[in-house]
Amino acid sequence: MILKIDPSNVQPFKFNPLEAGRAEPDFIVDLLEQFTGTKLSAEKKTSILTIISELPEGAGMRDLYEAIKVQEAASLGVTVEQYEALSPVLEALQRMLAPGDHDALFEQPADV
């Protein structure tokens, strides 16, 4: 049996992980770690959990992104605009630090 679906009757599906994570906020932290492929420090996890708890009901992932950006900028003592301007540079430097062709550029000389 072949199931035929009329595309005009299909409703888009929207999944809001923040709504799913309201009862279990660690779910969002785990999700972020999986997407980034890194382990967050205890301090970062606590910060993200605080941000999530302060978001209004119905907030989405874009809201979480913006709230994290504001918090990160404040922790660095810069404005959000300055943080946004620096972000591409920091990301490029982080890629350069990764093992590969450029990582030797960042080696520190041995202590004498």
N, CA, C and O atoms as a GROMACS GRO file, in nm:
protein
  448
    1MET      N    1   0.084  -0.118   0.000
    1MET     CA    2   0.000   0.000   0.000
    1MET      C    3   0.089   0.124   0.000
    1MET      O    4   0.184   0.134   0.078
    2ILE      N    5   0.058   0.217  -0.086
    2ILE     CA    6   0.134   0.341  -0.097
    2ILE      C    7   0.052   0.453  -0.035
    2ILE      O    8  -0.065   0.474  -0.069
    3LEU      N    9   0.114   0.524   0.055
    3LEU     CA   10   0.049   0.636   0.122
    3LEU      C   11   0.079   0.763   0.045
    3LEU      O   12   0.195   0.798   0.025
    4LYS      N   13  -0.026   0.829   0.002
    4LYS     CA   14  -0.008   0.954  -0.072
    4LYS      C   15  -0.048   1.070   0.019
    4LYS      O   16  -0.152   1.067   0.084
    5ILE      N   17   0.037   1.172   0.022
    5ILE     CA   18   0.012   1.289   0.105
    5ILE      C   19  -0.004   1.410   0.014
    5ILE      O   20   0.079   1.436  -0.072
    6ASP      N   21  -0.110   1.481   0.035
    6ASP     CA   22  -0.134   1.604  -0.039
    6ASP      C   23  -0.054   1.716   0.026
    6ASP      O   24  -0.083   1.755   0.139
    7PRO      N   25   0.050   1.769  -0.044
    7PRO     CA   26   0.136   1.872   0.016
    7PRO      C   27   0.061   1.997   0.060
    7PRO      O   28   0.107   2.068   0.149
    8SER      N   29  -0.054   2.025   0.000
    8SER     CA   30  -0.129   2.145   0.039
    8SER      C   31  -0.193   2.129   0.177
    8SER      O   32  -0.233   2.228   0.238
    9ASN      N   33  -0.204   2.005   0.225
    9ASN     CA   34  -0.264   1.980   0.357
    9ASN      C   35  -0.160   1.964   0.467
    9ASN      O   36  -0.196   1.946   0.584
   10VAL      N   37  -0.032   1.970   0.432
   10VAL     CA   38   0.074   1.948   0.530
   10VAL      C   39   0.102   2.078   0.604
   10VAL      O   40   0.126   2.182   0.542
   11GLN      N   41   0.099   2.072   0.734
   11GLN     CA   42   0.129   2.188   0.818
   11GLN      C   43   0.274   2.181   0.860
   11GLN      O   44   0.324   2.074   0.895
   12PRO      N   45   0.344   2.295   0.859
   12PRO     CA   46   0.484   2.292   0.905
   12PRO      C   47   0.490   2.255   1.053
   12PRO      O   48   0.403   2.292   1.132
   13PHE      N   49   0.593   2.183   1.087
   13PHE     CA   50   0.614   2.140   1.225
   13PHE      C   51   0.722   2.226   1.285
   13PHE      O   52   0.831   2.238   1.229
   14LYS      N   53   0.694   2.286   1.397
   14LYS     CA   54   0.793   2.368   1.466
   14LYS      C   55   0.818   2.307   1.603
   14LYS      O   56   0.726   2.283   1.681
   15PHE      N   57   0.943   2.283   1.630
   15PHE     CA   58   0.984   2.227   1.758
   15PHE      C   59   1.063   2.333   1.832
   15PHE      O   60   1.162   2.384   1.780
   16ASN      N   61   1.021   2.365   1.950
   16ASN     CA   62   1.090   2.463   2.032
   16ASN      C   63   1.158   2.389   2.148
   16ASN      O   64   1.092   2.355   2.246
   17PRO      N   65   1.288   2.364   2.136
   17PRO     CA   66   1.357   2.291   2.243
   17PRO      C   67   1.345   2.357   2.380
   17PRO      O   68   1.348   2.289   2.482
   18LEU      N   69   1.332   2.490   2.383
   18LEU     CA   70   1.318   2.558   2.513
   18LEU      C   71   1.189   2.518   2.583
   18LEU      O   72   1.187   2.501   2.705
   19GLU      N   73   1.083   2.503   2.508
   19GLU     CA   74   0.957   2.458   2.568
   19GLU      C   75   0.972   2.316   2.621
   19GLU      O   76   0.925   2.284   2.730
   20ALA      N   77   1.039   2.232   2.542
   20ALA     CA   78   1.062   2.094   2.586
   20ALA      C   79   1.154   2.090   2.707
   20ALA      O   80   1.144   2.000   2.790
   21GLY      N   81   1.244   2.186   2.715
   21GLY     CA   82   1.342   2.187   2.822
   21GLY      C   83   1.302   2.264   2.947
   21GLY      O   84   1.378   2.268   3.043
   22ARG      N   85   1.185   2.325   2.947
   22ARG     CA   86   1.142   2.401   3.066
   22ARG      C   87   1.140   2.314   3.190
   22ARG      O   88   1.184   2.356   3.297
   23ALA      N   89   1.088   2.194   3.177
   23ALA     CA   90   1.080   2.105   3.294
   23ALA      C   91   1.216   2.042   3.324
   23ALA      O   92   1.241   2.000   3.437
   24GLU      N   93   1.302   2.036   3.224
   24GLU     CA   94   1.434   1.973   3.241
   24GLU      C   95   1.538   2.060   3.170
   24GLU      O   96   1.583   2.026   3.061
   25PRO      N   97   1.578   2.172   3.233
   25PRO     CA   98   1.670   2.266   3.168
   25PRO      C   99   1.805   2.206   3.129
   25PRO      O  100   1.868   2.254   3.035
   26ASP      N  101   1.849   2.101   3.199
   26ASP     CA  102   1.976   2.038   3.163
   26ASP      C  103   1.970   1.980   3.022
   26ASP      O  104   2.073   1.961   2.958
   27PHE      N  105   1.849   1.952   2.974
   27PHE     CA  106   1.830   1.903   2.837
   27PHE      C  107   1.887   2.003   2.737
   27PHE      O  108   1.955   1.965   2.642
   28ILE      N  109   1.859   2.132   2.759
   28ILE     CA  110   1.908   2.236   2.669
   28ILE      C  111   2.060   2.244   2.674
   28ILE      O  112   2.125   2.257   2.570
   29VAL      N  113   2.116   2.238   2.793
   29VAL     CA  114   2.262   2.242   2.807
   29VAL      C  115   2.325   2.123   2.735
   29VAL      O  116   2.423   2.139   2.663
   30ASP      N  117   2.268   2.004   2.754
   30ASP     CA  118   2.318   1.886   2.684
   30ASP      C  119   2.307   1.902   2.533
   30ASP      O  120   2.397   1.864   2.458
   31LEU      N  121   2.195   1.959   2.489
   31LEU     CA  122   2.173   1.981   2.346
   31LEU      C  123   2.278   2.076   2.290
   31LEU      O  124   2.334   2.052   2.183
   32LEU      N  125   2.306   2.184   2.363
   32LEU     CA  126   2.407   2.280   2.319
   32LEU      C  127   2.545   2.215   2.313
   32LEU      O  128   2.622   2.240   2.220
   33GLU      N  129   2.577   2.132   2.411
   33GLU     CA  130   2.706   2.062   2.410
   33GLU      C  131   2.716   1.970   2.290
   33GLU      O  132   2.821   1.961   2.226
   34GLN      N  133   2.607   1.901   2.258
   34GLN     CA  134   2.609   1.811   2.142
   34GLN      C  135   2.627   1.889   2.013
   34GLN      O  136   2.705   1.848   1.927
   35PHE      N  137   2.555   2.000   1.998
   35PHE     CA  138   2.566   2.079   1.876
   35PHE      C  139   2.704   2.143   1.860
   35PHE      O  140   2.754   2.155   1.748
   36THR      N  141   2.764   2.184   1.970
   36THR     CA  142   2.895   2.249   1.961
   36THR      C  143   3.010   2.149   1.960
   36THR      O  144   3.121   2.181   1.919
   37GLY      N  145   2.982   2.027   2.004
   37GLY     CA  146   3.087   1.926   2.009
   37GLY      C  147   3.190   1.954   2.117
   37GLY      O  148   3.303   1.905   2.110
   38THR      N  149   3.152   2.032   2.217
   38THR     CA  150   3.242   2.063   2.327
   38THR      C  151   3.173   2.041   2.460
   38THR      O  152   3.050   2.034   2.468
   39LYS      N  153   3.252   2.030   2.563
   39LYS     CA  154   3.201   2.017   2.699
   39LYS      C  155   3.205   2.155   2.762
   39LYS      O  156   3.310   2.219   2.765
   40LEU      N  157   3.091   2.201   2.811
   40LEU     CA  158   3.086   2.332   2.876
   40LEU      C  159   3.137   2.323   3.019
   40LEU      O  160   3.118   2.222   3.087
   41SER      N  161   3.202   2.428   3.063
   41SER     CA  162   3.249   2.432   3.202
   41SER      C  163   3.128   2.442   3.294
   41SER      O  164   3.019   2.479   3.251
   42ALA      N  165   3.148   2.410   3.420
   42ALA     CA  166   3.041   2.420   3.519
   42ALA      C  167   2.988   2.563   3.526
   42ALA      O  168   2.868   2.586   3.540
   43GLU      N  169   3.079   2.660   3.515
   43GLU     CA  170   3.040   2.802   3.519
   43GLU      C  171   2.950   2.838   3.400
   43GLU      O  172   2.850   2.907   3.417
   44LYS      N  173   2.986   2.790   3.281
   44LYS     CA  174   2.906   2.818   3.161
   44LYS      C  175   2.769   2.751   3.172
   44LYS      O  176   2.667   2.811   3.137
   45LYS      N  177   2.767   2.626   3.222
   45LYS     CA  178   2.640   2.556   3.238
   45LYS      C  179   2.548   2.633   3.333
   45LYS      O  180   2.430   2.652   3.304
   46THR      N  181   2.603   2.677   3.445
   46THR     CA  182   2.525   2.753   3.542
   46THR      C  183   2.473   2.882   3.480
   46THR      O  184   2.358   2.919   3.501
   47SER      N  185   2.557   2.948   3.404
   47SER     CA  186   2.518   3.072   3.339
   47SER      C  187   2.404   3.048   3.240
   47SER      O  188   2.307   3.125   3.238
   48ILE      N  189   2.415   2.943   3.160
   48ILE     CA  190   2.310   2.913   3.062
   48ILE      C  191   2.181   2.874   3.132
   48ILE      O  192   2.073   2.917   3.091
   49LEU      N  193   2.190   2.795   3.238
   49LEU     CA  194   2.070   2.758   3.314
   49LEU      C  195   2.002   2.881   3.374
   49LEU      O  196   1.879   2.888   3.377
   50THR      N  197   2.080   2.976   3.421
   50THR     CA  198   2.024   3.101   3.474
   50THR      C  199   1.954   3.178   3.364
   50THR      O  200   1.843   3.228   3.383
   51ILE      N  201   2.019   3.188   3.248
   51ILE     CA  202   1.959   3.259   3.135
   51ILE      C  203   1.828   3.194   3.095
   51ILE      O  204   1.728   3.263   3.072
   52ILE      N  205   1.826   3.060   3.087
   52ILE     CA  206   1.704   2.988   3.049
   52ILE      C  207   1.592   3.017   3.149
   52ILE      O  208   1.477   3.040   3.110
   53SER      N  209   1.626   3.016   3.277
   53SER     CA  210   1.523   3.038   3.380
   53SER      C  211   1.465   3.179   3.374
   53SER      O  212   1.352   3.202   3.418
   54GLU      N  213   1.542   3.274   3.321
   54GLU     CA  214   1.497   3.413   3.315
   54GLU      C  215   1.424   3.447   3.186
   54GLU      O  216   1.367   3.555   3.174
   55LEU      N  217   1.425   3.355   3.087
   55LEU     CA  218   1.356   3.381   2.962
   55LEU      C  219   1.205   3.375   2.983
   55LEU      O  220   1.157   3.294   3.062
   56PRO      N  221   1.131   3.459   2.913
   56PRO     CA  222   0.985   3.456   2.928
   56PRO      C  223   0.925   3.329   2.867
   56PRO      O  224   0.985   3.266   2.780
   57GLU      N  225   0.808   3.294   2.911
   57GLU     CA  226   0.734   3.181   2.856
   57GLU      C  227   0.715   3.204   2.706
   57GLU      O  228   0.683   3.315   2.664
   58GLY      N  229   0.735   3.101   2.628
   58GLY     CA  230   0.719   3.111   2.483
   58GLY      C  231   0.846   3.155   2.411
   58GLY      O  232   0.847   3.164   2.288
   59ALA      N  233   0.954   3.181   2.486
   59ALA     CA  234   1.080   3.220   2.423
   59ALA      C  235   1.132   3.105   2.337
   59ALA      O  236   1.109   2.988   2.368
   60GLY      N  237   1.202   3.141   2.232
   60GLY     CA  238   1.257   3.041   2.141
   60GLY      C  239   1.409   3.040   2.145
   60GLY      O  240   1.472   3.109   2.225
   61MET      N  241   1.465   2.960   2.057
   61MET     CA  242   1.611   2.947   2.051
   61MET      C  243   1.677   3.079   2.012
   61MET      O  244   1.788   3.108   2.058
   62ARG      N  245   1.613   3.160   1.929
   62ARG     CA  246   1.669   3.291   1.893
   62ARG      C  247   1.678   3.379   2.018
   62ARG      O  248   1.776   3.452   2.036
   63ASP      N  249   1.577   3.370   2.103
   63ASP     CA  250   1.579   3.447   2.229
   63ASP      C  251   1.694   3.401   2.318
   63ASP      O  252   1.762   3.483   2.380
   64LEU      N  253   1.714   3.270   2.324
   64LEU     CA  254   1.825   3.216   2.403
   64LEU      C  255   1.958   3.265   2.347
   64LEU      O  256   2.046   3.307   2.422
   65TYR      N  257   1.973   3.261   2.215
   65TYR     CA  258   2.094   3.309   2.150
   65TYR      C  259   2.121   3.455   2.186
   65TYR      O  260   2.233   3.490   2.224
   66GLU      N  261   2.019   3.539   2.173
   66GLU     CA  262   2.036   3.681   2.203
   66GLU      C  263   2.070   3.703   2.350
   66GLU      O  264   2.154   3.787   2.383
   67ALA      N  265   2.006   3.628   2.439
   67ALA     CA  266   2.032   3.644   2.583
   67ALA      C  267   2.174   3.601   2.618
   67ALA      O  268   2.241   3.665   2.700
   68ILE      N  269   2.221   3.492   2.556
   68ILE     CA  270   2.359   3.447   2.580
   68ILE      C  271   2.457   3.550   2.528
   68ILE      O  272   2.558   3.579   2.592
   69LYS      N  273   2.428   3.607   2.411
   69LYS     CA  274   2.516   3.708   2.352
   69LYS      C  275   2.527   3.830   2.444
   69LYS      O  276   2.636   3.883   2.464
   70VAL      N  277   2.415   3.874   2.500
   70VAL     CA  278   2.415   3.988   2.591
   70VAL      C  279   2.498   3.957   2.715
   70VAL      O  280   2.576   4.040   2.761
   71GLN      N  281   2.480   3.835   2.770
   71GLN     CA  282   2.552   3.796   2.891
   71GLN      C  283   2.702   3.785   2.862
   71GLN      O  284   2.783   3.829   2.943
   72GLU      N  285   2.737   3.727   2.749
   72GLU     CA  286   2.879   3.713   2.715
   72GLU      C  287   2.945   3.850   2.696
   72GLU      O  288   3.057   3.873   2.742
   73ALA      N  289   2.875   3.940   2.629
   73ALA     CA  290   2.929   4.074   2.609
   73ALA      C  291   2.951   4.142   2.744
   73ALA      O  292   3.055   4.204   2.767
   74ALA      N  293   2.853   4.130   2.832
   74ALA     CA  294   2.866   4.192   2.964
   74ALA      C  295   2.981   4.132   3.043
   74ALA      O  296   3.053   4.203   3.113
   75SER      N  297   3.000   4.000   3.032
   75SER     CA  298   3.109   3.936   3.106
   75SER      C  299   3.246   3.980   3.054
   75SER      O  300   3.344   3.976   3.128
   76LEU      N  301   3.252   4.021   2.928
   76LEU     CA  302   3.378   4.070   2.870
   76LEU      C  303   3.395   4.220   2.889
   76LEU      O  304   3.501   4.275   2.860
   77GLY      N  305   3.290   4.286   2.937
   77GLY     CA  306   3.298   4.431   2.958
   77GLY      C  307   3.288   4.509   2.829
   77GLY      O  308   3.343   4.619   2.818
   78VAL      N  309   3.219   4.453   2.729
   78VAL     CA  310   3.201   4.522   2.601
   78VAL      C  311   3.052   4.531   2.571
   78VAL      O  312   2.970   4.462   2.632
   79THR      N  313   3.018   4.616   2.475
   79THR     CA  314   2.879   4.626   2.432
   79THR      C  315   2.847   4.507   2.342
   79THR      O  316   2.937   4.438   2.293
   80VAL      N  317   2.718   4.484   2.320
   80VAL     CA  318   2.676   4.376   2.231
   80VAL      C  319   2.729   4.402   2.090
   80VAL      O  320   2.769   4.309   2.019
   81GLU      N  321   2.730   4.529   2.048
   81GLU     CA  322   2.781   4.564   1.916
   81GLU      C  323   2.929   4.530   1.903
   81GLU      O  324   2.973   4.477   1.801
   82GLN      N  325   3.007   4.561   2.007
   82GLN     CA  326   3.149   4.528   2.006
   82GLN      C  327   3.169   4.376   2.005
   82GLN      O  328   3.256   4.325   1.934
   83TYR      N  329   3.088   4.307   2.082
   83TYR     CA  330   3.096   4.161   2.087
   83TYR      C  331   3.067   4.102   1.949
   83TYR      O  332   3.137   4.011   1.904
   84GLU      N  333   2.964   4.153   1.882
   84GLU     CA  334   2.929   4.104   1.749
   84GLU      C  335   3.043   4.130   1.650
   84GLU      O  336   3.070   4.048   1.563
   85ALA      N  337   3.108   4.245   1.664
   85ALA     CA  338   3.220   4.278   1.576
   85ALA      C  339   3.340   4.186   1.600
   85ALA      O  340   3.412   4.150   1.507
   86LEU      N  341   3.361   4.149   1.727
   86LEU     CA  342   3.475   4.063   1.762
   86LEU      C  343   3.449   3.915   1.736
   86LEU      O  344   3.544   3.838   1.717
   87SER      N  345   3.324   3.873   1.735
   87SER     CA  346   3.291   3.730   1.723
   87SER      C  347   3.355   3.661   1.603
   87SER      O  348   3.413   3.554   1.621
   88PRO      N  349   3.348   3.717   1.482
   88PRO     CA  350   3.411   3.648   1.368
   88PRO      C  351   3.562   3.633   1.385
   88PRO      O  352   3.620   3.532   1.344
   89VAL      N  353   3.625   3.733   1.446
   89VAL     CA  354   3.769   3.726   1.468
   89VAL      C  355   3.802   3.616   1.568
   89VAL      O  356   3.894   3.538   1.548
   90LEU      N  357   3.724   3.610   1.677
   90LEU     CA  358   3.746   3.507   1.779
   90LEU      C  359   3.722   3.367   1.723
   90LEU      O  360   3.796   3.274   1.754
   91GLU      N  361   3.619   3.352   1.638
   91GLU     CA  362   3.592   3.223   1.576
   91GLU      C  363   3.706   3.182   1.484
   91GLU      O  364   3.745   3.065   1.482
   92ALA      N  365   3.760   3.277   1.407
   92ALA     CA  366   3.871   3.247   1.318
   92ALA      C  367   3.994   3.206   1.399
   92ALA      O  368   4.064   3.111   1.362
   93LEU      N  369   4.021   3.276   1.508
   93LEU     CA  370   4.135   3.240   1.593
   93LEU      C  371   4.115   3.102   1.655
   93LEU      O  372   4.210   3.025   1.668
   94GLN      N  373   3.992   3.071   1.693
   94GLN     CA  374   3.964   2.940   1.750
   94GLN      C  375   3.990   2.829   1.648
   94GLN      O  376   4.045   2.725   1.682
   95ARG      N  377   3.949   2.853   1.524
   95ARG     CA  378   3.976   2.754   1.418
   95ARG      C  379   4.126   2.738   1.396
   95ARG      O  380   4.175   2.628   1.369
   96MET      N  381   4.200   2.849   1.407
   96MET     CA  382   4.344   2.843   1.389
   96MET      C  383   4.412   2.767   1.502
   96MET      O  384   4.516   2.705   1.482
   97LEU      N  385   4.353   2.771   1.622
   97LEU     CA  386   4.408   2.698   1.736
   97LEU      C  387   4.385   2.548   1.727
   97LEU      O  388   4.456   2.470   1.791
   98ALA      N  389   4.287   2.508   1.647
   98ALA     CA  390   4.256   2.365   1.634
   98ALA      C  391   4.375   2.294   1.571
   98ALA      O  392   4.446   2.353   1.490
   99PRO      N  393   4.396   2.168   1.606
   99PRO     CA  394   4.506   2.094   1.545
   99PRO      C  395   4.498   2.100   1.393
   99PRO      O  396   4.393   2.078   1.333
  100GLY      N  397   4.611   2.131   1.333
  100GLY     CA  398   4.616   2.143   1.188
  100GLY      C  399   4.732   2.230   1.146
  100GLY      O  400   4.835   2.238   1.214
  101ASP      N  401   4.715   2.294   1.032
  101ASP     CA  402   4.823   2.373   0.972
  101ASP      C  403   4.866   2.494   1.053
  101ASP      O  404   4.984   2.531   1.050
  102HIS      N  405   4.776   2.556   1.125
  102HIS     CA  406   4.806   2.683   1.191
  102HIS      C  407   4.832   2.673   1.341
  102HIS      O  408   4.871   2.772   1.402
  103ASP      N  409   4.811   2.556   1.401
  103ASP     CA  410   4.822   2.548   1.547
  103ASP      C  411   4.961   2.580   1.598
  103ASP      O  412   4.975   2.625   1.712
  104ALA      N  413   5.064   2.559   1.518
  104ALA     CA  414   5.201   2.589   1.562
  104ALA      C  415   5.223   2.739   1.580
  104ALA      O  416   5.314   2.781   1.652
  105LEU      N  417   5.140   2.820   1.515
  105LEU     CA  418   5.152   2.965   1.530
  105LEU      C  419   5.126   3.011   1.672
  105LEU      O  420   5.170   3.118   1.714
  106PHE      N  421   5.053   2.928   1.747
  106PHE     CA  422   5.010   2.967   1.881
  106PHE      C  423   5.085   2.895   1.992
  106PHE      O  424   5.049   2.907   2.109
  107GLU      N  425   5.186   2.822   1.958
  107GLU     CA  426   5.263   2.753   2.063
  107GLU      C  427   5.339   2.856   2.143
  107GLU      O  428   5.393   2.952   2.090
  108GLN      N  429   5.343   2.832   2.272
  108GLN     CA  430   5.416   2.921   2.360
  108GLN      C  431   5.558   2.870   2.374
  108GLN      O  432   5.579   2.749   2.378
  109PRO      N  433   5.658   2.961   2.380
  109PRO     CA  434   5.794   2.915   2.400
  109PRO      C  435   5.808   2.848   2.537
  109PRO      O  436   5.739   2.883   2.633
  110ALA      N  437   5.897   2.751   2.544
  110ALA     CA  438   5.919   2.680   2.670
  110ALA      C  439   5.979   2.776   2.773
  110ALA      O  440   6.056   2.865   2.738
  111ASP      N  441   5.942   2.757   2.899
  111ASP     CA  442   5.999   2.838   3.005
  111ASP      C  443   6.147   2.806   3.018
  111ASP      O  444   6.187   2.690   3.011
  112VAL      N  445   6.225   2.909   3.036
  112VAL     CA  446   6.370   2.889   3.048
  112VAL      C  447   6.410   2.897   3.191
  112VAL      O  448   6.528   2.883   3.223
   0.00000   0.00000   0.00000
